[in-house]
Amino acid sequence: MDRTAAQNARESLDLAFSISNFLQTGLDRHTLSILIALCEHGVNPEALAAVVKELRREAAALHQNQDQS
């Protein structure tokens, strides 16, 4: 990747991260970059969003069960 392309990619991620923060998604920059890369490789964004939501539900349930123990 040349310098200009790398700079453009960084700026695009910065913008996406700003939007993500504005929307209070709770995604960190690294996770967001992975999700964007998956979409760029053809993963359906709606299916990906559903998976993220389900993983969050599962994590919350695990934390709740650990707190009750």
C-alpha positions in Angstrom: 0.0 0.0 0.0 1.5 3.3 -1.0 1.7 6.3 1.3 -1.3 8.1 -0.1 -3.5 5.0 0.1 -2.4 4.4 3.6 -3.2 8.0 4.6 -6.6 7.7 2.9 -7.4 4.5 4.7 -6.4 6.0 8.0 -8.6 9.1 7.4 -11.5 6.9 6.4 -11.2 4.8 9.6 -10.9 8.0 11.6 -14.2 9.3 10.1 -15.9 5.9 10.6 -14.7 5.9 14.2 -16.0 9.4 14.8 -19.4 8.4 13.4 -19.3 5.2 15.5 -18.7 7.3 18.6 -21.4 9.8 17.7 -23.9 6.9 17.4 -22.6 5.4 20.7 -21.9 1.9 19.2 -19.3 1.1 21.8 -17.0 -0.2 19.2 -13.3 0.4 19.6 -11.1 1.5 16.6 -9.6 -2.0 16.2 -12.9 -3.8 16.2 -14.4 -1.3 13.8 -11.5 -1.8 11.4 -12.1 -5.5 11.5 -15.8 -5.1 10.8 -15.1 -2.7 7.9 -12.6 -5.2 6.4 -15.1 -8.0 6.7 -17.7 -5.9 4.8 -15.1 -5.0 2.2 -14.6 -8.8 1.7 -18.2 -9.4 1.0 -19.7 -10.1 4.4 -23.3 -9.0 4.6 -23.3 -5.9 7.0 -26.8 -6.7 8.4 -25.8 -10.2 9.2 -22.5 -8.9 10.7 -24.5 -6.4 12.9 -26.7 -9.3 14.1 -23.7 -11.3 15.1 -22.2 -8.4 17.0 -25.5 -7.8 18.8 -25.7 -11.5 19.7 -22.1 -11.7 21.0 -22.8 -8.6 23.2 -25.9 -10.3 24.6 -24.0 -13.5 25.3 -21.2 -11.6 27.0 -23.6 -9.6 29.1 -25.3 -12.9 30.2 -22.0 -14.4 31.1 -21.0 -11.4 33.1 -24.3 -11.4 34.9 -24.0 -15.1 35.7 -20.4 -14.6 37.1 -21.6 -11.7 39.2 -24.3 -13.8 40.7 -21.9 -16.6 41.6 
